[in-house]
Amino acid sequence: MIEKINNTIKNYSLVSKGDRILLCISGGPDSVAMLYAFNAIAKWMRLKLFIAHMNHSLRAAESDRDQEYVERIARSLNIPITCSKENTAELSKIDKLSIETAARKLRYNFFVHTAKKLGIDIIATAHTKDDQAETVLMRVIRGAGLRGLCGIPVKNNINSIRIIRPLIDVPRKDVLSFLASKKIKSRIDKSNTEVKFFRNKIRLRLLPILEDEYNPDIKNVLSNLAELIQKDYEYLDCNYKKVFKKLAKIRRNGTIIFLLNDIKGKHISMKRGLIRHAIGSLCDSLDNIEYRHWKEVESLMASRPQGAKVNLPNNVVIEKTERFLKFSIYKRLRPEKIQQPLHIFKVPSTVSFGRRRLIATRSNCKPYLSKKSKHNEYLDIKDADFPLTLRTYKSGDRIKPLGMNGYKKISDIFIDDKVPLKRRKNIPILVSSRGEILCVFGVRISDTCKVKENTEKVVKLELLTR
């Protein structure tokens, strides 16, 4: 198994000597095998290893035992570890996401944040050849084009951090054989046997049928298909990018424009490639763009009258004029006009915020001993993730209100408290480096930074008119 990982690292130039690497370790067989494999090659490659573990709180005490297990391995191997515990089920409900999607969102946000905090450029996840086969099959069933059938990339970037999958050519049976030969135990996630999850249904029901009745080598076939398509798509995408740079006009406000005559005679594959790059340039995501959306845009270009529009997911709007095809983000300009600039928050400091000043000082007063005022807030930010910033409200913001276990949308709090619309856009919001909202000034503070009886250093925020 280690030889296969070495070959993958070499063939795809995943790691260089002296690199700092953040290993994403869940405690399951795949990630534990990756940890021990990297620990074996770390010395001769002079790698500096770090571990990140996300506790999704989905299996009560079992999730905590997974974390304890990973922490124990980290200590035994003398590798620094960073852990985070999140309420995945709650995020799933609040953002109306599936449990799988919510977990993935939390996990990658945490990994990228941890890597940046530790000055690491590479994150390694333990996706195997079996994971690749499952992913390709899932996307075939749900409907995907070439880009989707590329499956899990061997490497890609998220926010300037390189994500690598060194086990992508390793079958899961090899992982289990490796652990057995080394007498290494791992944690078993019982939820992996629950067929209510789509991936589990593919793994436990569909793939065994395909192996038994159609092709015993189906996992290799699907994995090889992904590799072949990846190579072809890389070539096509390179050409899309070249033509996009030549034809696309990007205005100062971010709007992207094509001359209709420039793209009218292009091959349908090139048209879709240009559209894909335009959407990606606007919102960095093609999530939720489906086949029907491509057909709508093609219809817009071919036969709809000037002035017609197509509204796509992620607030992308495509408009057809007499001569142009325009791509923009719906209400893109308005939030930027009302958004106050970001301010790095320090104590003590005085920050100009519109026509007001926000003064931050250390105080010996406890809020329950002080006279209440709509101009003052008292916080305990000792455990907050620094640096902190001040900004104004953004759609989708949520906070864990004082006295509550769960999160609540700030827009709902504004409605409950009858905060006027005009006032909402000017309220200072204190945010941690992980995006955790600590205080909506004069409206709510987070339960995570409440002042307790044993709080030694209280931060007083005072908002004054100039």
GUFI-939542 format. One record per residue (C-alpha): residue number from 1; x negated, y, z; residue in one letter. Coordinates in nm, 3 decimals, always signed. Example, Ala and Ser with C-alpha at 12.3 -4.5 7.8 and 13.67 -1.06 7.14 Angstrom:
<1; <-1.230; -0.450; +0.780>; A>,
<2; <-1.367; -0.106; +0.714>; S>,
END
This chain:
<1; <+0.000; +0.000; +0.000>; M>,
<2; <-0.281; +0.243; +0.088>; I>,
<3; <-0.442; +0.173; -0.249>; E>,
<4; <-0.117; +0.264; -0.427>; K>,
<5; <-0.093; +0.586; -0.227>; I>,
<6; <-0.454; +0.670; -0.314>; N>,
<7; <-0.381; +0.611; -0.682>; N>,
<8; <-0.073; +0.834; -0.670>; T>,
<9; <-0.270; +1.108; -0.494>; I>,
<10; <-0.545; +1.082; -0.757>; K>,
<11; <-0.319; +1.051; -1.065>; N>,
<12; <-0.106; +1.352; -0.972>; Y>,
<13; <-0.375; +1.560; -0.795>; S>,
<14; <-0.162; +1.578; -0.480>; L>,
<15; <-0.437; +1.634; -0.223>; V>,
<16; <-0.794; +1.763; -0.221>; S>,
<17; <-1.067; +1.710; +0.034>; K>,
<18; <-1.032; +1.938; +0.336>; G>,
<19; <-0.658; +2.005; +0.289>; D>,
<20; <-0.425; +2.072; +0.581>; R>,
<21; <-0.111; +1.857; +0.546>; I>,
<22; <+0.219; +1.859; +0.733>; L>,
<23; <+0.359; +1.504; +0.749>; L>,
<24; <+0.739; +1.484; +0.784>; C>,
<25; <+0.795; +1.192; +1.021>; I>,
<26; <+1.144; +1.072; +1.113>; S>,
<27; <+1.030; +0.758; +1.297>; G>,
<28; <+1.171; +0.525; +1.029>; G>,
<29; <+0.959; +0.264; +0.846>; P>,
<30; <+0.875; +0.477; +0.540>; D>,
<31; <+0.753; +0.785; +0.725>; S>,
<32; <+0.567; +0.584; +0.991>; V>,
<33; <+0.386; +0.390; +0.717>; A>,
<34; <+0.295; +0.720; +0.550>; M>,
<35; <+0.161; +0.855; +0.879>; L>,
<36; <-0.070; +0.556; +0.938>; Y>,
<37; <-0.180; +0.554; +0.574>; A>,
<38; <-0.278; +0.921; +0.587>; F>,
<39; <-0.447; +0.869; +0.921>; N>,
<40; <-0.657; +0.596; +0.755>; A>,
<41; <-0.772; +0.819; +0.468>; I>,
<42; <-0.796; +1.145; +0.667>; A>,
<43; <-1.153; +1.093; +0.781>; K>,
<44; <-1.323; +1.035; +0.446>; W>,
<45; <-1.111; +1.305; +0.278>; M>,
<46; <-1.167; +1.543; +0.573>; R>,
<47; <-0.791; +1.606; +0.597>; L>,
<48; <-0.638; +1.796; +0.887>; K>,
<49; <-0.304; +1.634; +0.969>; L>,
<50; <+0.001; +1.778; +1.143>; F>,
<51; <+0.339; +1.619; +1.218>; I>,
<52; <+0.688; +1.771; +1.195>; A>,
<53; <+0.996; +1.593; +1.329>; H>,
<54; <+1.357; +1.705; +1.292>; M>,
<55; <+1.608; +1.579; +1.548>; N>,
<56; <+1.945; +1.605; +1.372>; H>,
<57; <+2.146; +1.517; +1.687>; S>,
<58; <+2.366; +1.284; +1.480>; L>,
<59; <+2.323; +0.971; +1.693>; R>,
<60; <+2.332; +1.113; +2.046>; A>,
<61; <+2.070; +0.946; +2.268>; A>,
<62; <+1.930; +0.746; +1.974>; E>,
<63; <+1.822; +1.068; +1.802>; S>,
<64; <+1.640; +1.176; +2.118>; D>,
<65; <+1.467; +0.839; +2.139>; R>,
<66; <+1.352; +0.879; +1.778>; D>,
<67; <+1.193; +1.210; +1.875>; Q>,
<68; <+1.029; +1.060; +2.184>; E>,
<69; <+0.890; +0.777; +1.969>; Y>,
<70; <+0.737; +1.015; +1.713>; V>,
<71; <+0.593; +1.232; +1.990>; E>,
<72; <+0.436; +0.919; +2.144>; R>,
<73; <+0.274; +0.819; +1.812>; I>,
<74; <+0.144; +1.174; +1.763>; A>,
<75; <-0.022; +1.163; +2.105>; R>,
<76; <-0.174; +0.822; +2.039>; S>,
<77; <-0.324; +0.941; +1.710>; L>,
<78; <-0.417; +1.282; +1.852>; N>,
<79; <-0.224; +1.466; +1.579>; I>,
<80; <-0.049; +1.799; +1.661>; P>,
<81; <+0.331; +1.776; +1.641>; I>,
<82; <+0.616; +2.026; +1.606>; T>,
<83; <+0.975; +1.918; +1.675>; C>,
<84; <+1.310; +2.086; +1.626>; S>,
<85; <+1.656; +1.983; +1.743>; K>,
<86; <+1.963; +2.103; +1.552>; E>,
<87; <+2.336; +2.036; +1.561>; N>,
<88; <+2.373; +1.906; +1.205>; T>,
<89; <+2.739; +1.811; +1.237>; A>,
<90; <+2.828; +2.163; +1.345>; E>,
<91; <+2.640; +2.323; +1.055>; L>,
<92; <+2.818; +2.081; +0.822>; S>,
<93; <+3.157; +2.208; +0.943>; K>,
<94; <+3.063; +2.576; +0.948>; I>,
<95; <+2.910; +2.583; +0.599>; D>,
<96; <+3.154; +2.322; +0.459>; K>,
<97; <+2.874; +2.088; +0.355>; L>,
<98; <+2.846; +1.711; +0.365>; S>,
<99; <+2.646; +1.572; +0.656>; I>,
<100; <+2.373; +1.464; +0.411>; E>,
<101; <+2.347; +1.809; +0.250>; T>,
<102; <+2.353; +1.991; +0.585>; A>,
<103; <+2.080; +1.762; +0.721>; A>,
<104; <+1.862; +1.814; +0.414>; R>,
<105; <+1.907; +2.192; +0.433>; K>,
<106; <+1.808; +2.203; +0.801>; L>,
<107; <+1.520; +1.964; +0.748>; R>,
<108; <+1.352; +2.148; +0.462>; Y>,
<109; <+1.406; +2.490; +0.620>; N>,
<110; <+1.231; +2.360; +0.933>; F>,
<111; <+0.946; +2.195; +0.741>; F>,
<112; <+0.874; +2.506; +0.532>; V>,
<113; <+0.897; +2.735; +0.836>; H>,
<114; <+0.660; +2.511; +1.034>; T>,
<115; <+0.411; +2.491; +0.748>; A>,
<116; <+0.400; +2.869; +0.711>; K>,
<117; <+0.369; +2.915; +1.086>; K>,
<118; <+0.070; +2.678; +1.098>; L>,
<119; <-0.094; +2.808; +0.782>; G>,
<120; <-0.035; +2.486; +0.588>; I>,
<121; <+0.011; +2.473; +0.210>; D>,
<122; <+0.115; +2.108; +0.167>; I>,
<123; <+0.413; +1.915; +0.306>; I>,
<124; <+0.430; +1.536; +0.258>; A>,
<125; <+0.760; +1.345; +0.263>; T>,
<126; <+0.796; +0.965; +0.258>; A>,
<127; <+1.019; +0.906; -0.045>; H>,
<128; <+0.953; +0.559; -0.191>; T>,
<129; <+1.013; +0.394; -0.528>; K>,
<130; <+1.341; +0.259; -0.385>; D>,
<131; <+1.452; +0.613; -0.299>; D>,
<132; <+1.373; +0.716; -0.656>; Q>,
<133; <+1.583; +0.433; -0.801>; A>,
<134; <+1.875; +0.517; -0.572>; E>,
<135; <+1.856; +0.886; -0.662>; T>,
<136; <+1.859; +0.823; -1.037>; V>,
<137; <+2.155; +0.587; -1.007>; L>,
<138; <+2.345; +0.834; -0.788>; M>,
<139; <+2.294; +1.109; -1.046>; R>,
<140; <+2.401; +0.886; -1.335>; V>,
<141; <+2.726; +0.810; -1.151>; I>,
<142; <+2.789; +1.174; -1.055>; R>,
<143; <+2.689; +1.302; -1.398>; G>,
<144; <+2.352; +1.461; -1.474>; A>,
<145; <+2.151; +1.589; -1.766>; G>,
<146; <+1.781; +1.538; -1.832>; L>,
<147; <+1.681; +1.761; -1.544>; R>,
<148; <+1.887; +1.559; -1.296>; G>,
<149; <+1.763; +1.227; -1.431>; L>,
<150; <+1.406; +1.333; -1.354>; C>,
<151; <+1.496; +1.214; -1.004>; G>,
<152; <+1.269; +1.304; -0.712>; I>,
<153; <+0.962; +1.493; -0.835>; P>,
<154; <+0.620; +1.368; -0.729>; V>,
<155; <+0.543; +1.727; -0.637>; K>,
<156; <+0.722; +2.062; -0.645>; N>,
<157; <+0.714; +2.397; -0.467>; N>,
<158; <+0.951; +2.553; -0.213>; I>,
<159; <+0.872; +2.911; -0.111>; N>,
<160; <+0.508; +2.877; -0.225>; S>,
<161; <+0.465; +2.555; -0.022>; I>,
<162; <+0.373; +2.240; -0.218>; R>,
<163; <+0.593; +1.938; -0.142>; I>,
<164; <+0.432; +1.603; -0.226>; I>,
<165; <+0.573; +1.246; -0.228>; R>,
<166; <+0.268; +1.016; -0.202>; P>,
<167; <+0.482; +0.700; -0.155>; L>,
<168; <+0.690; +0.753; -0.471>; I>,
<169; <+0.520; +0.454; -0.645>; D>,
<170; <+0.543; +0.228; -0.336>; V>,
<171; <+0.837; -0.018; -0.311>; P>,
<172; <+1.003; -0.037; +0.030>; R>,
<173; <+0.910; -0.407; +0.058>; K>,
<174; <+0.542; -0.302; +0.049>; D>,
<175; <+0.606; -0.053; +0.329>; V>,
<176; <+0.759; -0.324; +0.547>; L>,
<177; <+0.474; -0.565; +0.466>; S>,
<178; <+0.217; -0.300; +0.560>; F>,
<179; <+0.383; -0.231; +0.896>; L>,
<180; <+0.415; -0.602; +0.972>; A>,
<181; <+0.049; -0.667; +0.887>; S>,
<182; <-0.059; -0.386; +1.123>; K>,
<183; <+0.196; -0.489; +1.388>; K>,
<184; <+0.335; -0.135; +1.385>; I>,
<185; <+0.690; -0.089; +1.505>; K>,
<186; <+0.925; +0.181; +1.376>; S>,
<187; <+1.268; +0.316; +1.460>; R>,
<188; <+1.575; +0.185; +1.279>; I>,
<189; <+1.848; +0.436; +1.197>; D>,
<190; <+2.173; +0.240; +1.227>; K>,
<191; <+2.355; +0.503; +1.022>; S>,
<192; <+2.161; +0.369; +0.721>; N>,
<193; <+2.397; +0.068; +0.728>; T>,
<194; <+2.713; +0.282; +0.715>; E>,
<195; <+2.862; +0.272; +0.365>; V>,
<196; <+3.059; +0.593; +0.419>; K>,
<197; <+2.747; +0.771; +0.293>; F>,
<198; <+2.713; +0.770; -0.085>; F>,
<199; <+2.343; +0.680; -0.092>; R>,
<200; <+2.399; +0.391; +0.148>; N>,
<201; <+2.681; +0.261; -0.071>; K>,
<202; <+2.446; +0.265; -0.370>; I>,
<203; <+2.168; +0.092; -0.173>; R>,
<204; <+2.378; -0.168; +0.008>; L>,
<205; <+2.647; -0.250; -0.247>; R>,
<206; <+2.573; -0.143; -0.605>; L>,
<207; <+2.199; -0.208; -0.635>; L>,
<208; <+2.224; -0.567; -0.501>; P>,
<209; <+2.494; -0.642; -0.762>; I>,
<210; <+2.278; -0.496; -1.040>; L>,
<211; <+1.976; -0.697; -0.917>; E>,
<212; <+2.166; -1.025; -0.882>; D>,
<213; <+2.384; -1.011; -1.194>; E>,
<214; <+2.214; -0.780; -1.446>; Y>,
<215; <+1.842; -0.713; -1.391>; N>,
<216; <+1.633; -0.831; -1.094>; P>,
<217; <+1.383; -0.555; -1.177>; D>,
<218; <+1.645; -0.275; -1.182>; I>,
<219; <+1.466; -0.060; -0.920>; K>,
<220; <+1.148; -0.052; -1.128>; N>,
<221; <+1.352; +0.019; -1.442>; V>,
<222; <+1.527; +0.316; -1.282>; L>,
<223; <+1.207; +0.448; -1.128>; S>,
<224; <+1.023; +0.417; -1.461>; N>,
<225; <+1.311; +0.593; -1.635>; L>,
<226; <+1.271; +0.889; -1.399>; A>,
<227; <+0.895; +0.903; -1.468>; E>,
<228; <+0.946; +0.895; -1.847>; L>,
<229; <+1.212; +1.166; -1.838>; I>,
<230; <+0.998; +1.381; -1.609>; Q>,
<231; <+0.719; +1.386; -1.869>; K>,
<232; <+0.955; +1.466; -2.156>; D>,
<233; <+1.137; +1.731; -1.956>; Y>,
<234; <+0.807; +1.899; -1.857>; E>,
<235; <+0.726; +1.939; -2.227>; Y>,
<236; <+1.073; +2.073; -2.311>; L>,
<237; <+1.078; +2.307; -2.014>; D>,
<238; <+0.742; +2.450; -2.112>; C>,
<239; <+0.891; +2.543; -2.451>; N>,
<240; <+1.205; +2.685; -2.288>; Y>,
<241; <+0.985; +2.911; -2.074>; K>,
<242; <+0.789; +3.038; -2.373>; K>,
<243; <+1.103; +3.131; -2.567>; V>,
<244; <+1.266; +3.277; -2.255>; F>,
<245; <+0.969; +3.511; -2.199>; K>,
<246; <+0.988; +3.618; -2.564>; K>,
<247; <+1.365; +3.679; -2.588>; L>,
<248; <+1.489; +3.771; -2.240>; A>,
<249; <+1.505; +4.138; -2.142>; K>,
<250; <+1.509; +4.189; -1.765>; I>,
<251; <+1.646; +4.521; -1.642>; R>,
<252; <+1.543; +4.696; -1.321>; R>,
<253; <+1.865; +4.589; -1.145>; N>,
<254; <+1.782; +4.224; -1.222>; G>,
<255; <+2.033; +4.178; -1.506>; T>,
<256; <+1.903; +3.947; -1.781>; I>,
<257; <+2.001; +4.016; -2.142>; I>,
<258; <+1.971; +3.821; -2.468>; F>,
<259; <+2.052; +3.954; -2.813>; L>,
<260; <+2.327; +3.725; -2.944>; L>,
<261; <+2.159; +3.715; -3.286>; N>,
<262; <+1.837; +3.590; -3.121>; D>,
<263; <+1.999; +3.281; -2.973>; I>,
<264; <+2.286; +3.214; -3.213>; K>,
<265; <+2.088; +2.986; -3.444>; G>,
<266; <+1.893; +2.804; -3.172>; K>,
<267; <+1.930; +2.431; -3.112>; H>,
<268; <+2.181; +2.351; -2.838>; I>,
<269; <+1.899; +2.213; -2.621>; S>,
<270; <+1.712; +2.545; -2.646>; M>,
<271; <+2.030; +2.743; -2.572>; K>,
<272; <+2.088; +2.544; -2.256>; R>,
<273; <+1.722; +2.579; -2.159>; G>,
<274; <+1.742; +2.958; -2.193>; L>,
<275; <+2.066; +2.970; -1.993>; I>,
<276; <+1.911; +2.750; -1.725>; R>,
<277; <+1.608; +2.979; -1.690>; H>,
<278; <+1.827; +3.289; -1.680>; A>,
<279; <+2.038; +3.143; -1.397>; I>,
<280; <+1.728; +3.020; -1.214>; G>,
<281; <+1.569; +3.365; -1.241>; S>,
<282; <+1.875; +3.526; -1.082>; L>,
<283; <+1.941; +3.295; -0.790>; C>,
<284; <+1.654; +3.039; -0.767>; D>,
<285; <+1.907; +2.756; -0.776>; S>,
<286; <+2.104; +2.547; -1.025>; L>,
<287; <+2.298; +2.377; -0.748>; D>,
<288; <+2.662; +2.308; -0.836>; N>,
<289; <+2.614; +2.391; -1.207>; I>,
<290; <+2.804; +2.111; -1.380>; E>,
<291; <+2.868; +1.991; -1.735>; Y>,
<292; <+3.193; +2.189; -1.760>; R>,
<293; <+3.001; +2.508; -1.685>; H>,
<294; <+2.765; +2.447; -1.979>; W>,
<295; <+3.067; +2.395; -2.207>; K>,
<296; <+3.223; +2.721; -2.085>; E>,
<297; <+2.909; +2.919; -2.162>; V>,
<298; <+2.877; +2.758; -2.505>; E>,
<299; <+3.239; +2.848; -2.576>; S>,
<300; <+3.170; +3.206; -2.461>; L>,
<301; <+2.880; +3.241; -2.706>; M>,
<302; <+3.054; +3.071; -2.998>; A>,
<303; <+3.413; +3.187; -3.003>; S>,
<304; <+3.525; +3.414; -2.721>; R>,
<305; <+3.579; +3.788; -2.785>; P>,
<306; <+3.349; +4.064; -2.663>; Q>,
<307; <+3.417; +4.158; -2.300>; G>,
<308; <+3.484; +3.794; -2.205>; A>,
<309; <+3.312; +3.662; -1.893>; K>,
<310; <+3.225; +3.329; -1.733>; V>,
<311; <+3.192; +3.304; -1.354>; N>,
<312; <+2.951; +3.037; -1.237>; L>,
<313; <+2.859; +2.902; -0.891>; P>,
<314; <+2.613; +3.105; -0.681>; N>,
<315; <+2.790; +3.429; -0.790>; N>,
<316; <+2.637; +3.425; -1.137>; V>,
<317; <+2.839; +3.612; -1.402>; V>,
<318; <+2.776; +3.583; -1.777>; I>,
<319; <+2.932; +3.852; -1.996>; E>,
<320; <+2.953; +3.873; -2.373>; K>,
<321; <+2.935; +4.216; -2.538>; T>,
<322; <+2.929; +4.308; -2.904>; E>,
<323; <+2.554; +4.244; -2.933>; R>,
<324; <+2.439; +4.093; -2.603>; F>,
<325; <+2.479; +3.806; -2.358>; L>,
<326; <+2.432; +3.947; -2.005>; K>,
<327; <+2.350; +3.748; -1.691>; F>,
<328; <+2.397; +3.913; -1.351>; S>,
<329; <+2.482; +3.843; -0.990>; I>,
<330; <+2.832; +3.944; -0.884>; Y>,
<331; <+2.817; +4.242; -0.645>; K>,
<332; <+2.437; +4.232; -0.663>; R>,
<333; <+2.388; +4.608; -0.630>; L>,
<334; <+2.632; +4.685; -0.352>; R>,
<335; <+2.465; +4.486; -0.072>; P>,
<336; <+2.129; +4.638; -0.159>; E>,
<337; <+2.273; +4.989; -0.127>; K>,
<338; <+2.416; +4.929; +0.219>; I>,
<339; <+2.134; +4.707; +0.342>; Q>,
<340; <+1.898; +4.883; +0.579>; Q>,
<341; <+1.529; +4.804; +0.530>; P>,
<342; <+1.380; +4.526; +0.741>; L>,
<343; <+1.185; +4.636; +1.049>; H>,
<344; <+0.934; +4.424; +1.238>; I>,
<345; <+1.052; +4.430; +1.598>; F>,
<346; <+0.802; +4.481; +1.880>; K>,
<347; <+0.825; +4.560; +2.251>; V>,
<348; <+0.777; +4.838; +2.339>; P>,
<349; <+0.865; +5.031; +2.021>; S>,
<350; <+1.100; +5.286; +1.868>; T>,
<351; <+1.254; +5.204; +1.530>; V>,
<352; <+1.443; +5.442; +1.305>; S>,
<353; <+1.764; +5.278; +1.192>; F>,
<354; <+1.961; +5.501; +0.958>; G>,
<355; <+2.051; +5.814; +1.155>; R>,
<356; <+1.977; +5.647; +1.487>; R>,
<357; <+1.681; +5.527; +1.691>; R>,
<358; <+1.653; +5.185; +1.852>; L>,
<359; <+1.427; +5.193; +2.157>; I>,
<360; <+1.292; +4.865; +2.293>; A>,
<361; <+1.137; +4.859; +2.640>; T>,
<362; <+1.065; +4.609; +2.913>; R>,
<363; <+1.297; +4.641; +3.211>; S>,
<364; <+1.317; +4.504; +3.563>; N>,
<365; <+1.694; +4.550; +3.562>; C>,
<366; <+1.923; +4.255; +3.518>; K>,
<367; <+2.231; +4.334; +3.306>; P>,
<368; <+2.468; +4.239; +3.587>; Y>,
<369; <+2.291; +4.492; +3.813>; L>,
<370; <+2.298; +4.774; +3.557>; S>,
<371; <+2.574; +5.002; +3.450>; K>,
<372; <+2.730; +4.864; +3.134>; K>,
<373; <+2.701; +5.080; +2.825>; S>,
<374; <+2.787; +5.032; +2.459>; K>,
<375; <+2.446; +5.185; +2.384>; H>,
<376; <+2.242; +4.923; +2.576>; N>,
<377; <+2.169; +4.551; +2.540>; E>,
<378; <+1.955; +4.332; +2.769>; Y>,
<379; <+1.783; +4.019; +2.632>; L>,
<380; <+1.541; +3.745; +2.726>; D>,
<381; <+1.337; +3.682; +2.410>; I>,
<382; <+1.048; +3.492; +2.569>; K>,
<383; <+1.132; +3.171; +2.379>; D>,
<384; <+1.229; +3.337; +2.050>; A>,
<385; <+1.037; +3.257; +1.730>; D>,
<386; <+0.826; +3.561; +1.643>; F>,
<387; <+0.795; +3.785; +1.453>; P>,
<388; <+1.142; +3.932; +1.506>; L>,
<389; <+1.306; +4.163; +1.254>; T>,
<390; <+1.593; +4.410; +1.252>; L>,
<391; <+1.837; +4.424; +0.964>; R>,
<392; <+2.204; +4.474; +0.886>; T>,
<393; <+2.482; +4.219; +0.836>; Y>,
<394; <+2.473; +3.973; +0.546>; K>,
<395; <+2.758; +3.752; +0.429>; S>,
<396; <+2.740; +3.408; +0.593>; G>,
<397; <+2.559; +3.530; +0.907>; D>,
<398; <+2.643; +3.329; +1.220>; R>,
<399; <+2.548; +3.349; +1.586>; I>,
<400; <+2.570; +3.129; +1.892>; K>,
<401; <+2.774; +3.370; +2.109>; P>,
<402; <+2.702; +3.414; +2.477>; L>,
<403; <+2.874; +3.140; +2.676>; G>,
<404; <+2.942; +2.916; +2.374>; M>,
<405; <+2.773; +2.589; +2.271>; N>,
<406; <+2.851; +2.624; +1.901>; G>,
<407; <+2.802; +2.886; +1.632>; Y>,
<408; <+3.052; +3.136; +1.500>; K>,
<409; <+3.055; +3.345; +1.185>; K>,
<410; <+2.984; +3.710; +1.257>; I>,
<411; <+3.254; +3.809; +1.007>; S>,
<412; <+3.508; +3.626; +1.229>; D>,
<413; <+3.373; +3.805; +1.537>; I>,
<414; <+3.411; +4.140; +1.359>; F>,
<415; <+3.773; +4.051; +1.283>; I>,
<416; <+3.843; +3.929; +1.638>; D>,
<417; <+3.689; +4.245; +1.788>; D>,
<418; <+3.855; +4.470; +1.529>; K>,
<419; <+3.522; +4.622; +1.428>; V>,
<420; <+3.595; +4.874; +1.148>; P>,
<421; <+3.460; +4.786; +0.803>; L>,
<422; <+3.264; +5.112; +0.780>; K>,
<423; <+3.085; +5.038; +1.109>; R>,
<424; <+2.991; +4.679; +1.028>; R>,
<425; <+2.732; +4.771; +0.763>; K>,
<426; <+2.541; +4.992; +1.009>; N>,
<427; <+2.516; +4.758; +1.310>; I>,
<428; <+2.154; +4.652; +1.388>; P>,
<429; <+2.104; +4.275; +1.395>; I>,
<430; <+1.799; +4.119; +1.565>; L>,
<431; <+1.674; +3.804; +1.392>; V>,
<432; <+1.401; +3.551; +1.476>; S>,
<433; <+1.145; +3.430; +1.220>; S>,
<434; <+1.356; +3.115; +1.172>; R>,
<435; <+1.664; +3.318; +1.087>; G>,
<436; <+1.829; +3.271; +1.427>; E>,
<437; <+2.041; +3.577; +1.507>; I>,
<438; <+1.968; +3.691; +1.863>; L>,
<439; <+2.179; +4.003; +1.889>; C>,
<440; <+2.450; +4.188; +1.697>; V>,
<441; <+2.404; +4.520; +1.875>; F>,
<442; <+2.707; +4.629; +2.074>; G>,
<443; <+2.906; +4.325; +1.957>; V>,
<444; <+2.748; +3.998; +2.072>; R>,
<445; <+2.419; +3.856; +2.199>; I>,
<446; <+2.315; +3.498; +2.143>; S>,
<447; <+2.344; +3.246; +2.424>; D>,
<448; <+1.983; +3.147; +2.347>; T>,
<449; <+1.849; +3.482; +2.473>; C>,
<450; <+2.080; +3.551; +2.765>; K>,
<451; <+1.923; +3.692; +3.080>; V>,
<452; <+1.921; +3.438; +3.364>; K>,
<453; <+1.849; +3.474; +3.732>; E>,
<454; <+1.497; +3.336; +3.684>; N>,
<455; <+1.420; +3.562; +3.386>; T>,
<456; <+1.103; +3.752; +3.466>; E>,
<457; <+1.081; +3.994; +3.174>; K>,
<458; <+1.399; +4.157; +3.048>; V>,
<459; <+1.398; +4.350; +2.718>; V>,
<460; <+1.624; +4.654; +2.711>; K>,
<461; <+1.749; +4.779; +2.375>; L>,
<462; <+1.888; +5.131; +2.364>; E>,
<463; <+2.055; +5.275; +2.053>; L>,
<464; <+2.049; +5.657; +2.038>; L>,
<465; <+2.164; +5.912; +1.784>; T>,
<466; <+1.883; +6.133; +1.658>; R>,
END
